[in-house]
Amino acid sequence: MNRSPNSTLPRILIAIPVFNEEKSVDRVLTEVTRHAAAFGGEILVIDDGSTDSTPAMLAQHPVEVIRHGKNRGYGRAMQDMLEWADFRGYDWVISMDCDEQHEPASLPDFVAAIVRGNSDVISGSRYMDESLPGDPAPEDRRRINALLTRELNERLSLGISDAFCGYKAYRAHVCANLRLGVTGYDFPMQFWVQACAAGLRVEEMAVRRIYVDMTRTFGNGLDEPNRRLATYRATMHEEIRRCASRLPVRAMEGIA
């Protein structure tokens, strides 16, 4: 397997899904490129059908691009990211968003956790350290995150504090071999159940809670909080039923 230019480090891919991010993509990629140079990281952008100037702007940066002809959803972008990383021989892939809610300055912290080698998934958490300066979360997002994080912990003994933070590091080979098929924003619900069923080692790392654009929407009717909660919970329960034989017995409690 090819190694990073620094032979003491694993080979790391930074993967960034984008959809109509012309307002922030230049700033984010400039900063990510600067930080990635310190550890030989390479950058993949998954353009999920952008219709603004994002595709043209990507051409100005030293990144690989997967282009979706139409918007296929956040979960599909995550699947492409993991499959690409494994196929190309990366040891790890770090996922982050392009809307300036994930700070590139946290990349060295993820790399340090990767080097320690204690985990298969290193998940950012916006709630494990409330002493960090940050923005208040929208009430409905915090409530839904808390409810589903608690349910995942009770059913799967995950011990996490933030089920929905997209700033994560994944051990590429083991995560690419999960049977992931959810294409929307409910992707984390499938991922956490499968991670538990596969016996993956999970740790959390505190990251700042940042909300830049309060007008961003989920689409597909998910802006209505109760519908979003029901959709996410249904995905979790469906995946628990599918993986029941490899999960704790209590995972199935109350699920028909």
LOBAMI-700913 format. One record per residue (C-alpha): x, z, y; residue in one letter; residue number from 1. Coordinates in steps of 0.05 Angstrom, whole numbers, plus 5000, padded with zeros to 4 digits. Layout:
<nodes>
> X, Z, Y, a, NUM
...
</nodes>
This chain:
<nodes>
> 5000, 5000, 5000, m, 1
> 5025, 4984, 5070, n, 2
> 5040, 5045, 5112, r, 3
> 5035, 5058, 5186, s, 4
> 5097, 5044, 5229, p, 5
> 5110, 5119, 5226, n, 6
> 5123, 5126, 5151, s, 7
> 5106, 5200, 5152, t, 8
> 5034, 5185, 5170, l, 9
> 4978, 5155, 5128, p, 10
> 4953, 5086, 5150, r, 11
> 4895, 5099, 5197, i, 12
> 4841, 5052, 5223, l, 13
> 4800, 5070, 5284, i, 14
> 4731, 5038, 5278, a, 15
> 4683, 5032, 5336, i, 16
> 4612, 5004, 5330, p, 17
> 4587, 4971, 5394, v, 18
> 4522, 4943, 5419, f, 19
> 4517, 4918, 5491, n, 20
> 4573, 4964, 5516, e, 21
> 4598, 4922, 5574, e, 22
> 4597, 4982, 5621, k, 23
> 4647, 5022, 5580, s, 24
> 4682, 4979, 5529, v, 25
> 4744, 4963, 5571, d, 26
> 4757, 5036, 5590, r, 27
> 4745, 5061, 5519, v, 28
> 4789, 5009, 5485, l, 29
> 4845, 5017, 5535, t, 30
> 4847, 5092, 5522, e, 31
> 4839, 5085, 5447, v, 32
> 4895, 5034, 5444, t, 33
> 4941, 5081, 5483, r, 34
> 4928, 5140, 5436, h, 35
> 4931, 5097, 5373, a, 36
> 5001, 5073, 5391, a, 37
> 5027, 5144, 5382, a, 38
> 5010, 5144, 5307, f, 39
> 5010, 5070, 5291, g, 40
> 4934, 5067, 5286, g, 41
> 4898, 5000, 5286, e, 42
> 4830, 4986, 5316, i, 43
> 4768, 4952, 5288, l, 44
> 4706, 4939, 5330, v, 45
> 4640, 4925, 5296, i, 46
> 4599, 4885, 5346, d, 47
> 4528, 4895, 5323, d, 48
> 4497, 4834, 5355, g, 49
> 4513, 4847, 5428, s, 50
> 4477, 4800, 5477, t, 51
> 4514, 4820, 5540, d, 52
> 4587, 4806, 5558, s, 53
> 4615, 4854, 5506, t, 54
> 4639, 4798, 5458, p, 55
> 4679, 4764, 5513, a, 56
> 4709, 4830, 5535, m, 57
> 4731, 4847, 5464, l, 58
> 4774, 4785, 5464, a, 59
> 4817, 4817, 5518, q, 60
> 4839, 4874, 5473, h, 61
> 4886, 4879, 5413, p, 62
> 4831, 4894, 5363, v, 63
> 4800, 4864, 5300, e, 64
> 4726, 4847, 5307, v, 65
> 4670, 4843, 5256, i, 66
> 4613, 4806, 5290, r, 67
> 4540, 4813, 5268, h, 68
> 4499, 4753, 5289, g, 69
> 4440, 4800, 5303, k, 70
> 4432, 4875, 5310, n, 71
> 4434, 4905, 5240, r, 72
> 4436, 4978, 5257, g, 73
> 4485, 5036, 5262, y, 74
> 4486, 5051, 5188, g, 75
> 4503, 4979, 5171, r, 76
> 4562, 4982, 5220, a, 77
> 4586, 5045, 5186, m, 78
> 4583, 5012, 5118, q, 79
> 4622, 4952, 5143, d, 80
> 4674, 4999, 5173, m, 81
> 4686, 5036, 5108, l, 82
> 4688, 4973, 5065, e, 83
> 4737, 4939, 5113, w, 84
> 4783, 5000, 5114, a, 85
> 4785, 5005, 5039, d, 86
> 4794, 4930, 5027, f, 87
> 4851, 4927, 5078, r, 88
> 4887, 4985, 5047, g, 89
> 4878, 5039, 5100, y, 90
> 4883, 5111, 5078, d, 91
> 4836, 5137, 5131, w, 92
> 4785, 5111, 5180, v, 93
> 4764, 5148, 5243, i, 94
> 4696, 5128, 5271, s, 95
> 4679, 5138, 5344, m, 96
> 4627, 5112, 5393, d, 97
> 4640, 5066, 5452, c, 98
> 4594, 5099, 5503, d, 99
> 4646, 5150, 5528, e, 100
> 4613, 5207, 5491, q, 101
> 4672, 5212, 5444, h, 102
> 4738, 5227, 5478, e, 103
> 4798, 5186, 5455, p, 104
> 4839, 5247, 5474, a, 105
> 4812, 5280, 5410, s, 106
> 4844, 5227, 5365, l, 107
> 4910, 5267, 5357, p, 108
> 4869, 5326, 5332, d, 109
> 4837, 5283, 5278, f, 110
> 4905, 5256, 5259, v, 111
> 4933, 5327, 5253, a, 112
> 4875, 5346, 5207, a, 113
> 4886, 5283, 5166, i, 114
> 4960, 5300, 5157, v, 115
> 4942, 5370, 5133, r, 116
> 4909, 5335, 5075, g, 117
> 4857, 5388, 5059, n, 118
> 4794, 5345, 5064, s, 119
> 4761, 5279, 5049, d, 120
> 4716, 5281, 5110, v, 121
> 4734, 5311, 5177, i, 122
> 4671, 5315, 5218, s, 123
> 4668, 5327, 5293, g, 124
> 4622, 5383, 5315, s, 125
> 4592, 5391, 5384, r, 126
> 4564, 5460, 5367, y, 127
> 4617, 5499, 5329, m, 128
> 4654, 5521, 5392, d, 129
> 4606, 5533, 5450, e, 130
> 4664, 5557, 5493, s, 131
> 4686, 5484, 5501, l, 132
> 4664, 5454, 5567, p, 133
> 4608, 5405, 5555, g, 134
> 4539, 5379, 5573, d, 135
> 4474, 5410, 5551, p, 136
> 4442, 5371, 5495, a, 137
> 4373, 5341, 5506, p, 138
> 4324, 5392, 5477, e, 139
> 4293, 5346, 5425, d, 140
> 4361, 5322, 5399, r, 141
> 4389, 5393, 5393, r, 142
> 4325, 5417, 5358, r, 143
> 4324, 5361, 5307, i, 144
> 4399, 5366, 5295, n, 145
> 4392, 5442, 5284, a, 146
> 4332, 5435, 5237, l, 147
> 4364, 5382, 5193, l, 148
> 4433, 5413, 5194, t, 149
> 4402, 5478, 5169, r, 150
> 4363, 5443, 5115, e, 151
> 4425, 5406, 5091, l, 152
> 4464, 5471, 5089, n, 153
> 4409, 5507, 5051, e, 154
> 4401, 5452, 4999, r, 155
> 4473, 5429, 4992, l, 156
> 4516, 5488, 5016, s, 157
> 4553, 5442, 5063, l, 158
> 4568, 5496, 5115, g, 159
> 4568, 5448, 5174, i, 160
> 4543, 5459, 5245, s, 161
> 4529, 5387, 5268, d, 162
> 4499, 5337, 5220, a, 163
> 4496, 5279, 5270, f, 164
> 4563, 5275, 5306, c, 165
> 4590, 5204, 5296, g, 166
> 4662, 5224, 5312, y, 167
> 4690, 5231, 5242, k, 168
> 4750, 5216, 5198, a, 169
> 4737, 5190, 5127, y, 170
> 4785, 5183, 5069, r, 171
> 4774, 5109, 5062, a, 172
> 4775, 5097, 4987, h, 173
> 4730, 5154, 4965, v, 174
> 4679, 5142, 5021, c, 175
> 4677, 5067, 5012, a, 176
> 4658, 5079, 4939, n, 177
> 4595, 5117, 4957, l, 178
> 4530, 5079, 4947, r, 179
> 4509, 5074, 5019, l, 180
> 4451, 5029, 5040, g, 181
> 4415, 5061, 5099, v, 182
> 4423, 5016, 5160, t, 183
> 4394, 5057, 5216, g, 184
> 4409, 5122, 5253, y, 185
> 4385, 5161, 5192, d, 186
> 4451, 5140, 5158, f, 187
> 4481, 5211, 5164, p, 188
> 4425, 5239, 5120, m, 189
> 4444, 5192, 5063, q, 190
> 4518, 5202, 5075, f, 191
> 4517, 5278, 5072, w, 192
> 4476, 5280, 5007, v, 193
> 4523, 5230, 4974, q, 194
> 4585, 5266, 4999, a, 195
> 4560, 5329, 4966, c, 196
> 4540, 5293, 4902, a, 197
> 4610, 5263, 4899, a, 198
> 4644, 5330, 4910, g, 199
> 4679, 5308, 4974, l, 200
> 4716, 5362, 5012, r, 201
> 4688, 5370, 5083, v, 202
> 4716, 5405, 5144, e, 203
> 4691, 5407, 5215, e, 204
> 4731, 5401, 5279, m, 205
> 4705, 5421, 5348, a, 206
> 4695, 5364, 5398, v, 207
> 4666, 5365, 5467, r, 208
> 4592, 5353, 5476, r, 209
> 4584, 5296, 5525, i, 210
> 4521, 5259, 5547, y, 211
> 4535, 5201, 5594, v, 212
> 4471, 5160, 5593, d, 213
> 4407, 5199, 5583, m, 214
> 4366, 5135, 5582, t, 215
> 4396, 5108, 5517, r, 216
> 4344, 5098, 5463, t, 217
> 4344, 5099, 5387, f, 218
> 4296, 5040, 5381, g, 219
> 4249, 5026, 5322, n, 220
> 4201, 5079, 5347, g, 221
> 4251, 5136, 5337, l, 222
> 4250, 5158, 5410, d, 223
> 4187, 5198, 5392, e, 224
> 4219, 5263, 5367, p, 225
> 4170, 5280, 5312, n, 226
> 4174, 5210, 5283, r, 227
> 4249, 5213, 5286, r, 228
> 4250, 5280, 5250, l, 229
> 4203, 5255, 5196, a, 230
> 4244, 5192, 5185, t, 231
> 4309, 5229, 5179, y, 232
> 4280, 5281, 5133, r, 233
> 4248, 5228, 5089, a, 234
> 4316, 5194, 5081, t, 235
> 4349, 5260, 5063, m, 236
> 4296, 5277, 5011, h, 237
> 4297, 5207, 4981, e, 238
> 4372, 5211, 4972, e, 239
> 4367, 5281, 4942, i, 240
> 4318, 5255, 4890, r, 241
> 4365, 5198, 4874, r, 242
> 4426, 5243, 4867, c, 243
> 4391, 5304, 4838, a, 244
> 4431, 5306, 4773, s, 245
> 4496, 5316, 4814, r, 246
> 4469, 5366, 4864, l, 247
> 4455, 5441, 4863, p, 248
> 4388, 5458, 4831, v, 249
> 4362, 5486, 4897, r, 250
> 4371, 5418, 4930, a, 251
> 4305, 5396, 4899, m, 252
> 4264, 5457, 4920, e, 253
> 4200, 5435, 4953, g, 254
> 4214, 5361, 4943, i, 255
> 4162, 5326, 4900, a, 256
</nodes>
